[in-house]
Amino acid sequence: MTSWDPEQYGRFAAERARPFTDLVDRIPLTSPADVVDLGCGPGTMTATLPDRYPSARVLGIDSSPEMIAAAEPLATDRLTFRLADIAQWQPDPVDLIVSNAALQWVPRHSELFGRWVAALRSGGVLAFQVPAGGQGGVQETIRSVTRRPAWRDRFAPVADQPGPRTASPVKHPESYLDELARMGCVVDAWETTYYHVLHGADPVLEWFRGTGLRPYLEVLADDAPARAAFEHEVAVALRDAYPPQEYGTVLPFPRTFVVARRDV
């Protein structure tokens, strides 16, 4: 299992928080009693939910021991965290299931919707956001480097693992709408592209060092020269694709949002 680095992931915390906030702002609930955040990461955004919903009990779930360890200090009497695999999670009745930038790591995640919707109380909501099109531009740039002769064989073990490294499991918003509407949900689905202005040396590389680059870097963890060479090649490719300007480097960040309310 690939490990997560909460500190690296949190380097762009403000930018990563925007889609979560925009998602939660569209949830048509005012006083849910039980809320679950699937793929809670280090818990920083999950920790905002008890303030938004003062009567709620909030549970954050993540499959990364490192992320759960980072989240635990945020726990309170109404906010708890649990180490668990999203795909295996068996929900109790809840009012709100939210997932922020996590389902792209779960193959065939829409097959789980039936179980999750069935766990929602009447009027309950399933809300999630994922990279639109698998964050195609950056991921394709990274993949173009991994397919070079020097790296192709070394990365073969991770090529078919879950996540947005190869073909993305993320669907078009219309597909999500259709699936969830057929389950008796009223669905609000949309796409947004954020244009983040990043600063520092190779900021796009630094952003994805905490997400999409992790599996490749772990393969090279015990080979420092190879890791440095690979990072250099990725950095050059990303600089070409996202050239720095005098004011910073622009990273287009397309996201798909879905808010589905159980209407039965």
C-alpha positions as a printed Julia matrix, in Angstrom:
264×3 Matrix{Float64}:
   0.0    0.0     0.0
   1.27   3.44   -0.92
   1.86   5.69    2.1
   0.7    9.28    2.33
   2.68  12.25    3.64
   0.27  14.6     5.46
   2.84  17.38    5.57
   3.47  17.28    1.83
  -0.25  17.01    1.13
  -0.9   20.05    3.31
   1.56  22.34    1.51
  -1.29  23.65   -0.66
  -3.97  23.42    2.01
  -5.77  26.64    1.05
  -6.08  25.64   -2.6
  -7.19  22.11   -1.72
  -9.81  23.49    0.68
 -11.7   25.51   -1.93
 -13.48  22.58   -3.65
 -14.46  21.13   -0.26
 -15.98  24.42    0.82
 -17.8   24.85   -2.5
 -19.15  21.31   -2.24
 -20.42  21.66    1.32
 -22.02  25.02    0.53
 -24.35  23.25   -1.93
 -25.5   20.54    0.5
 -29.22  21.08    1.23
 -29.05  20.12    4.91
 -29.08  22.34    7.98
 -29.02  19.97   10.94
 -27.84  16.43   10.12
 -27.33  14.18   13.12
 -24.74  11.79   11.65
 -22.1   12.82    9.11
 -19.33  10.71    7.55
 -16.35  12.04    5.58
 -14.92   9.34    3.32
 -11.23   9.88    2.59
 -10.82  12.47    5.31
  -7.05  12.81    4.89
  -5.41  14.77    7.73
  -8.83  15.82    9.0
  -8.43  19.57    8.61
 -11.53  19.96    6.44
 -13.47  17.29    8.33
 -12.9   19.36   11.46
 -14.94  22.21    9.96
 -18.07  20.06    9.78
 -18.97  20.06   13.51
 -18.95  23.87   13.39
 -21.13  23.92   10.29
 -23.52  21.35   11.78
 -23.6   22.0    15.56
 -25.85  19.03   16.35
 -23.93  16.5    14.25
 -21.69  13.61   15.15
 -18.93  13.53   12.53
 -16.81  10.51   11.59
 -13.76  10.79    9.32
 -12.6    7.63    7.54
  -9.32   7.12    5.67
  -7.27   4.12    4.6
  -3.92   5.8     5.34
  -2.5    5.24    8.83
  -0.36   8.36    8.36
  -3.4   10.51    7.59
  -5.41   9.13   10.5
  -2.47   9.73   12.84
  -2.35  13.35   11.66
  -6.11  13.71   12.14
  -6.39  12.19   15.61
  -5.28  15.35   17.51
  -8.33  17.11   16.03
 -10.76  14.61   17.55
 -13.42  15.82   20.01
 -16.52  14.37   21.59
 -18.37  15.02   18.3
 -15.53  14.38   15.87
 -13.86  10.99   15.57
 -11.61   9.29   13.03
 -11.3    5.69   11.92
  -8.83   3.75    9.79
 -10.82   1.94    7.1
 -10.99   1.26    3.37
 -13.71   3.29    1.64
 -14.53   0.39   -0.66
 -15.12  -1.95    2.31
 -16.92   0.51    4.58
 -20.31  -0.73    5.79
 -22.39   2.32    6.72
 -24.89   2.6     9.52
 -27.86   4.92    8.9
 -26.52   8.45    8.38
 -27.77  11.82    7.19
 -24.76  12.96    5.18
 -21.91  11.18    3.39
 -19.3   13.55    2.02
 -16.11  12.73    0.11
 -13.53  15.26   -0.99
 -10.96  14.28   -3.65
 -10.88  10.62   -2.64
 -13.09   8.56   -4.94
 -10.67   8.89   -7.87
  -8.49   6.44   -5.93
 -11.31   3.86   -5.75
 -11.88   1.81   -8.93
 -15.55   1.31   -9.86
 -16.54   3.58   -6.99
 -19.99   4.16   -8.49
 -20.74   0.52   -7.72
 -20.69   1.55   -4.05
 -23.38   4.2    -4.48
 -26.25   1.76   -3.99
 -24.92   0.72   -0.57
 -24.29   4.32    0.45
 -27.65   5.68   -0.74
 -29.43   2.82    1.04
 -27.73   3.94    4.27
 -29.02   7.5     3.96
 -32.02   8.43    6.02
 -34.9    9.99    4.11
 -33.72  13.36    2.86
 -30.1   12.4     3.45
 -27.32  13.45    1.08
 -24.32  11.9    -0.67
 -21.93  14.68   -1.76
 -18.53  14.27   -3.39
 -16.0   15.98   -5.61
 -13.26  14.43   -7.72
 -10.75  15.58  -10.34
 -12.64  16.05  -13.61
 -11.24  13.73  -16.24
  -8.66  12.37  -13.81
  -6.78  15.68  -13.64
  -5.85  14.83  -17.21
  -3.31  17.49  -18.17
  -0.87  17.02  -15.31
  -1.39  13.29  -15.03
  -0.82  12.8   -18.75
   2.39  14.83  -18.53
   3.59  12.62  -15.68
   2.56   9.45  -17.51
   4.44  10.59  -20.62
   7.63  10.54  -18.54
   6.88   7.17  -16.95
   6.42   5.65  -20.41
   9.94   6.6   -21.5
  12.28   3.61  -22.01
  14.33   4.45  -18.91
  11.27   4.17  -16.64
   8.68   1.98  -18.32
   9.82  -1.33  -16.81
  10.51   0.12  -13.37
   6.99   1.46  -13.03
   5.21  -1.59  -14.44
   4.24  -2.8   -10.91
   2.19   0.35  -10.25
   0.84   0.93  -13.74
  -2.44  -0.91  -13.11
  -2.99  -0.03   -9.47
  -6.11   1.96   -8.44
  -6.09   5.68   -8.93
  -5.63   8.33  -11.6
  -2.25   7.09  -12.82
  -3.63   5.27  -15.86
  -7.23   5.44  -17.05
  -9.19   7.48  -14.56
 -12.19   5.84  -12.86
 -13.88   9.26  -12.71
 -17.01   9.51  -14.83
 -18.73  12.4   -16.57
 -21.15  14.34  -14.31
 -24.06  13.21  -16.49
 -23.21   9.57  -15.76
 -23.16  10.17  -12.02
 -26.46  12.07  -12.27
 -28.09   9.23  -14.21
 -26.92   6.51  -11.82
 -27.96   8.34   -8.67
 -31.27   9.6   -10.08
 -32.2    6.0   -10.88
 -31.65   5.24   -7.19
 -34.31   7.75   -6.2
 -32.05  10.76   -5.62
 -32.49  14.37   -6.61
 -29.09  15.2    -8.1
 -27.14  18.43   -8.5
 -24.03  17.84  -10.63
 -21.59  20.36  -12.09
 -18.0   21.02  -13.07
 -15.67  23.84  -12.04
 -12.13  24.66  -13.13
 -10.01  26.56  -10.62
  -6.96  28.41  -11.87
  -4.53  28.35   -8.98
  -1.51  30.63   -9.11
   1.3   28.71   -7.44
   4.64  30.05   -6.26
   8.1   28.67   -5.64
  10.37  26.39   -7.61
   8.53  23.73   -9.62
   5.25  24.2    -7.71
   3.23  21.83   -9.93
   5.75  19.09   -9.16
   5.46  19.92   -5.45
   1.65  19.8    -5.62
   1.59  16.34   -7.21
   4.47  15.05   -5.11
   1.82  14.75   -2.38
  -0.76  12.98   -4.6
  -0.34  11.52   -8.08
   3.45  11.17   -8.0
   3.53   9.2    -4.74
   3.34   5.68   -6.21
   6.2    6.33   -8.6
   8.39   7.96   -5.97
   7.83   5.03   -3.63
   9.04   2.61   -6.31
  12.29   4.6    -6.37
  12.49   5.16   -2.62
  15.6    3.02   -2.22
  17.37   4.39   -5.29
  18.15   8.03   -4.59
  19.96   8.74   -7.89
  17.11   7.26   -9.94
  14.52   9.15   -7.91
  16.39  12.43   -8.42
  16.69  11.76  -12.16
  12.99  10.92  -12.46
  11.92  13.99  -10.51
  14.15  16.13  -12.73
  12.55  14.75  -15.89
   9.05  15.28  -14.5
   9.94  18.81  -13.38
  11.21  19.72  -16.86
   8.1   18.24  -18.5
   5.78  20.1   -16.12
   7.67  23.37  -16.63
   7.15  22.99  -20.36
   3.46  22.22  -19.9
   2.89  24.86  -17.21
   5.51  27.55  -17.79
   6.23  29.87  -14.85
   5.31  33.54  -15.25
   6.65  36.5   -13.34
   3.57  36.36  -11.1
   3.65  32.57  -10.55
   2.68  29.32  -12.25
  -0.96  28.77  -13.27
  -2.35  25.3   -12.51
  -5.79  24.6   -14.01
  -7.63  22.42  -11.5
 -10.85  20.96  -13.02
 -13.26  19.33  -10.58
 -16.51  17.36  -10.82
 -19.1   17.91   -8.07
 -22.14  15.78   -7.22
 -24.75  16.37   -4.52
 -27.42  13.68   -4.38
 -30.36  13.86   -1.96
 -32.3   10.71   -1.22
 -35.9   11.58   -1.94
 -37.58   8.52   -0.45
